[in-house]
Amino acid sequence: MRRNTNFADPSYEPTDEELAELMHEAFAGIKEAREKSLVEMRARIATARKAAVLELLQKQAKP
């Protein structure tokens, strides 16, 4: 928000426009952060899967 708004003031009642602007600012970047975390999580899962398969193959190869 561009205004100097005192949210601690109990008599302050924001307009619908101010609430929409506040929500927009509060959640800016969430989509990008979520997508980044999903990419990172999928990479960790792929690494763990490869390690698990390798370990399984090594155990199966032992007499």
Order of alpha helices (4+ residues) and beta strands (2+ residues): alpha-alpha
